[in-house]
Amino acid sequence: MNGMDVFAVVVEQQSLNRASRILNLSQPALSRKIMALEQDLRVKLFERKGKRLELTRVGSTCYEYAVKMRSLTQELLQNIHEFNSGDMPSSITIGASLTTLQSTLPDLITLYTGEYPQTDIKALTGKTHEIVTLVREKKVDIGLVASSIDHADLHCDPLFDDHLCLVLPAGHPYMERPTLNLSDIHELPMILFSKGTWYRILMDELFHRYAVFPNVKMEIDSFEAIIRLVSTCKAATLLPMSYLRRSLLDNNDLIIRNVAELEQTKRTTSLIYVEEAARNPTIQNFISKARQYFPEVKV
């Protein structure tokens, strides 16, 4: 037991006699340890008041640090024990867009934590270029982006392809049309992702290519908000196919209409990470689960 631990016991017992019994040291040996600590610290820790020991002002400060040091030592030993026993909690920080966080990640995280329940998963949100930067700067372990990223210092694992589709609320006039093409979107009241998001960039490129300009009523970052407002406002929207689970459509009285030009808007969703992260067993397990899961994703 080091000098600071011995000192803490003396303070807590308020008696050299009681402390010596607890520490299994003779009183002279205990006194020598306290004196040695005072010499090392170059301060006087106690004042004797008759048979009582009273902490000096600097002694009180030293005791506070002694308690912190003891707590840190116990925490370290516990972590070492958990590591040696294979029970060490692990963590993953994932970077993704808000929409991906709301729609794509929950099922994957549920699947992963079902097998690795002790893993602490955190998430940071941002646009695609921001996620790439976070991964490169090692501020997140893994990025999930709606793009195929080509960077020399990044690994990019394609997970799945999807495309935009037209989503309509129940009762929308376009529900009864036998076929639809992109020109039908011109001046159509719509709720779309905010400008600057990856899918909105894709949409705007498509609109300009076909000289089609919808009547954009709202621009929103949140996928969940778009889903709710489409029904409330009786407006249409464009959303990636992979986001649209059957239960989500049914619960919000929404339908999908196929538009040929939209099926050409294919985008690859990928995992990105640096090589150092890939050597981490926890990250390896997450990547493996993602590869297994996403081919099974169905609308």
C-alpha positions as CSV (number, residue, x, y, z in Angstrom):
1,M,0.0,0.0,0.0
2,N,1.5,3.3,-1.0
3,G,1.9,6.3,1.3
4,M,-1.2,8.2,0.1
5,D,-3.4,5.2,0.7
6,V,-1.9,4.8,4.2
7,F,-2.5,8.5,4.9
8,A,-6.1,8.2,3.8
9,V,-6.8,5.4,6.2
10,V,-5.3,7.4,9.1
11,V,-7.5,10.3,8.3
12,E,-10.6,8.2,8.0
13,Q,-9.9,6.3,11.3
14,Q,-8.8,9.6,13.1
15,S,-6.4,7.5,15.1
16,L,-2.9,6.0,14.5
17,N,-3.9,3.1,16.8
18,R,-7.0,2.1,14.9
19,A,-5.3,2.7,11.5
20,S,-2.4,0.5,12.5
21,R,-4.7,-2.4,13.3
22,I,-6.6,-2.0,10.0
23,L,-3.3,-1.8,8.1
24,N,-1.6,-4.5,10.1
25,L,1.3,-2.2,10.8
26,S,2.9,-1.4,14.1
27,Q,2.3,2.2,15.2
28,P,6.0,3.1,14.9
29,A,6.0,1.7,11.3
30,L,2.9,3.7,10.5
31,S,4.4,6.8,11.9
32,R,7.4,6.4,9.8
33,K,5.3,6.0,6.6
34,I,3.4,9.3,7.4
35,M,6.7,11.1,8.1
36,A,8.2,9.8,4.8
37,L,5.1,11.0,3.0
38,E,5.5,14.4,4.6
39,Q,9.1,14.5,3.6
40,D,8.3,13.6,0.0
41,L,5.5,16.2,-0.3
42,R,7.4,18.7,1.8
43,V,4.4,19.6,3.9
44,K,3.0,18.9,7.3
45,L,-0.1,16.8,7.1
46,F,-1.2,16.5,10.8
47,E,-1.2,18.6,13.9
48,R,-1.3,16.8,17.3
49,K,-3.9,18.1,19.7
50,G,-3.4,16.0,22.8
51,K,-4.2,12.4,21.7
52,R,-6.0,13.6,18.6
53,L,-4.7,14.1,15.1
54,E,-6.0,17.1,13.2
55,L,-5.4,17.6,9.5
56,T,-3.6,20.7,8.5
57,R,-5.1,22.9,5.7
58,V,-2.8,21.4,3.2
59,G,-3.4,17.9,4.7
60,S,-7.1,18.3,3.9
61,T,-6.2,19.0,0.2
62,C,-3.9,16.0,0.2
63,Y,-6.7,13.8,1.6
64,E,-9.0,14.8,-1.3
65,Y,-6.4,13.8,-3.8
66,A,-5.7,10.6,-1.9
67,V,-9.4,9.6,-2.2
68,K,-9.4,10.4,-5.9
69,M,-6.2,8.4,-6.5
70,R,-7.7,5.4,-4.5
71,S,-10.8,5.6,-6.6
72,L,-8.9,5.7,-9.9
73,T,-6.7,2.7,-8.8
74,Q,-9.9,0.7,-8.0
75,E,-11.4,1.6,-11.4
76,L,-8.2,0.6,-13.2
77,L,-8.0,-2.7,-11.4
78,Q,-11.7,-3.4,-12.2
79,N,-11.1,-2.6,-15.9
80,I,-8.1,-4.9,-15.9
81,H,-10.2,-7.6,-14.4
82,E,-12.9,-7.2,-16.9
83,F,-10.4,-7.1,-19.8
84,N,-8.8,-10.4,-18.6
85,S,-12.1,-12.1,-18.1
86,G,-13.4,-11.1,-21.6
87,D,-16.1,-8.9,-20.1
88,M,-14.6,-5.5,-21.0
89,P,-17.3,-3.1,-22.3
90,S,-16.5,-1.8,-25.8
91,S,-17.8,1.2,-27.7
92,I,-18.4,2.3,-31.3
93,T,-19.0,5.9,-32.5
94,I,-20.9,6.0,-35.8
95,G,-21.1,9.0,-38.1
96,A,-24.3,9.2,-40.3
97,S,-26.8,11.7,-41.6
98,L,-29.8,12.4,-39.5
99,T,-32.0,10.5,-42.0
100,T,-29.8,7.5,-41.9
101,L,-29.7,7.6,-38.2
102,Q,-33.5,7.6,-38.1
103,S,-34.2,5.0,-40.8
104,T,-31.3,2.7,-41.6
105,L,-29.3,2.4,-38.4
106,P,-31.9,1.4,-35.7
107,D,-32.5,-2.1,-37.1
108,L,-28.7,-2.7,-37.6
109,I,-27.9,-1.5,-34.1
110,T,-30.7,-3.7,-32.6
111,L,-29.2,-6.7,-34.4
112,Y,-25.7,-5.9,-33.3
113,T,-26.4,-5.2,-29.7
114,G,-28.5,-8.4,-29.5
115,E,-25.3,-10.3,-29.9
116,Y,-23.0,-7.8,-28.2
117,P,-25.1,-6.2,-25.5
118,Q,-22.2,-4.6,-23.6
119,T,-21.2,-2.4,-26.6
120,D,-21.8,1.3,-26.0
121,I,-22.9,2.9,-29.3
122,K,-22.7,6.6,-29.9
123,A,-23.6,8.6,-33.0
124,L,-22.7,11.9,-34.6
125,T,-24.7,13.3,-37.4
126,G,-23.7,15.4,-40.4
127,K,-23.8,15.7,-44.2
128,T,-21.7,13.2,-46.3
129,H,-18.6,15.4,-46.6
130,E,-18.7,16.1,-42.9
131,I,-18.9,12.4,-42.1
132,V,-16.0,11.7,-44.4
133,T,-14.0,14.3,-42.4
134,L,-15.0,12.9,-39.1
135,V,-13.8,9.4,-40.1
136,R,-10.5,10.7,-41.5
137,E,-9.9,12.6,-38.4
138,K,-10.8,9.6,-36.3
139,K,-13.5,11.4,-34.5
140,V,-15.9,8.5,-35.4
141,D,-15.0,4.9,-35.9
142,I,-17.3,4.2,-38.8
143,G,-19.2,6.4,-41.2
144,L,-22.4,5.3,-43.0
145,V,-22.9,7.4,-46.1
146,A,-25.2,7.3,-49.2
147,S,-22.3,7.4,-51.6
148,S,-19.3,5.4,-52.7
149,I,-16.2,7.3,-51.3
150,D,-12.9,7.1,-53.1
151,H,-10.1,8.3,-50.7
152,A,-6.7,6.7,-50.5
153,D,-6.7,6.7,-46.7
154,L,-10.3,5.3,-46.3
155,H,-11.8,1.8,-46.7
156,C,-15.2,1.9,-48.4
157,D,-17.4,-1.1,-48.2
158,P,-20.5,-0.9,-50.4
159,L,-23.6,-2.3,-48.6
160,F,-26.5,-1.8,-50.9
161,D,-27.9,0.2,-53.8
162,D,-31.2,2.0,-53.9
163,H,-33.0,4.8,-55.8
164,L,-35.4,7.6,-55.2
165,C,-39.1,6.9,-55.5
166,L,-42.3,9.0,-55.4
167,V,-44.3,8.8,-52.2
168,L,-47.9,9.9,-52.0
169,P,-50.4,10.3,-49.2
170,A,-53.7,8.3,-49.3
171,G,-56.2,10.0,-51.6
172,H,-53.7,11.9,-53.7
173,P,-54.9,12.4,-57.3
174,Y,-51.9,10.7,-58.7
175,M,-52.8,7.4,-57.1
176,E,-55.3,6.6,-59.8
177,R,-53.1,7.4,-62.8
178,P,-52.0,4.2,-64.6
179,T,-48.5,5.5,-65.2
180,L,-46.4,8.4,-64.1
181,N,-43.2,10.0,-65.5
182,L,-40.9,12.7,-64.2
183,S,-42.8,15.5,-66.1
184,D,-45.8,14.8,-63.8
185,I,-43.7,16.2,-60.9
186,H,-43.5,19.6,-62.5
187,E,-45.2,22.1,-60.2
188,L,-46.4,19.3,-58.0
189,P,-46.6,20.4,-54.3
190,M,-43.8,18.5,-52.5
191,I,-41.9,18.3,-49.3
192,L,-38.2,17.6,-49.9
193,F,-35.0,17.2,-48.0
194,S,-33.1,20.4,-47.2
195,K,-30.7,21.8,-49.8
196,G,-27.1,20.5,-49.3
197,T,-28.1,17.0,-48.2
198,W,-26.9,14.3,-50.5
199,Y,-30.3,13.2,-51.7
200,R,-31.4,16.8,-52.3
201,I,-28.4,17.3,-54.5
202,L,-29.3,14.2,-56.4
203,M,-32.9,15.5,-56.8
204,D,-31.9,19.0,-58.0
205,E,-29.5,17.5,-60.6
206,L,-32.4,15.4,-61.8
207,F,-34.9,18.3,-61.9
208,H,-32.5,20.4,-64.0
209,R,-31.6,17.6,-66.3
210,Y,-35.3,17.1,-67.2
211,A,-36.3,20.8,-66.8
212,V,-38.8,19.7,-64.1
213,F,-39.4,22.0,-61.1
214,P,-41.8,20.9,-58.4
215,N,-43.6,23.3,-56.1
216,V,-41.5,22.8,-53.0
217,K,-43.7,23.7,-50.0
218,M,-41.2,22.6,-47.3
219,E,-37.5,21.7,-47.0
220,I,-36.7,19.6,-44.0
221,D,-33.6,17.7,-42.7
222,S,-35.7,15.1,-40.7
223,F,-36.9,12.0,-42.6
224,E,-39.4,11.3,-39.8
225,A,-40.8,14.8,-40.1
226,I,-41.2,14.5,-43.9
227,I,-43.1,11.2,-43.4
228,R,-45.6,12.8,-41.0
229,L,-46.0,16.0,-43.0
230,V,-46.7,14.3,-46.3
231,S,-49.9,12.9,-44.9
232,T,-50.8,16.1,-42.9
233,C,-50.2,18.4,-45.9
234,K,-51.4,16.1,-48.6
235,A,-48.1,16.7,-50.5
236,A,-45.8,14.3,-52.3
237,T,-42.2,13.6,-51.6
238,L,-39.2,11.8,-53.0
239,L,-37.4,9.4,-50.7
240,P,-34.8,6.6,-51.0
241,M,-36.4,3.2,-51.5
242,S,-34.3,1.7,-48.7
243,Y,-35.9,4.0,-46.1
244,L,-39.4,2.9,-46.8
245,R,-40.3,-0.2,-44.8
246,R,-43.8,-1.6,-45.5
247,S,-44.9,-1.0,-41.9
248,L,-43.8,2.6,-42.2
249,L,-45.9,3.1,-45.3
250,D,-48.9,1.3,-43.9
251,N,-48.8,3.2,-40.6
252,N,-48.8,6.6,-42.3
253,D,-51.2,5.8,-45.2
254,L,-48.6,6.3,-47.8
255,I,-48.0,4.6,-51.2
256,I,-45.1,4.3,-53.6
257,R,-45.5,5.0,-57.3
258,N,-42.9,3.9,-59.7
259,V,-41.4,6.5,-62.0
260,A,-39.0,5.2,-64.6
261,E,-36.6,8.2,-64.4
262,L,-36.3,7.9,-60.7
263,E,-35.1,4.3,-60.9
264,Q,-32.0,5.7,-62.7
265,T,-31.1,7.7,-59.6
266,K,-29.2,4.8,-58.1
267,R,-26.9,5.5,-55.1
268,T,-24.7,3.1,-53.2
269,T,-24.8,3.2,-49.4
270,S,-21.4,2.4,-47.9
271,L,-19.5,1.9,-44.7
272,I,-16.3,4.0,-44.5
273,Y,-13.5,3.6,-42.0
274,V,-9.7,4.0,-41.6
275,E,-7.4,0.9,-41.5
276,E,-6.6,1.4,-37.9
277,A,-10.3,1.1,-36.9
278,A,-10.7,-2.0,-39.0
279,R,-8.1,-3.8,-36.7
280,N,-10.3,-3.2,-33.7
281,P,-12.3,-6.4,-32.9
282,T,-15.4,-4.4,-32.0
283,I,-15.3,-2.5,-35.3
284,Q,-14.7,-5.7,-37.2
285,N,-17.7,-7.3,-35.6
286,F,-19.9,-4.3,-36.5
287,I,-18.7,-4.3,-40.1
288,S,-19.4,-8.0,-40.4
289,K,-22.9,-7.6,-39.0
290,A,-23.6,-4.8,-41.5
291,R,-22.4,-6.9,-44.4
292,Q,-24.7,-9.7,-43.3
293,Y,-27.7,-7.5,-42.6
294,F,-28.1,-5.1,-45.5
295,P,-28.4,-7.7,-48.3
296,E,-31.5,-8.8,-46.4
297,V,-33.1,-5.4,-46.4
298,K,-36.5,-5.4,-48.1
299,V,-39.2,-2.8,-48.6
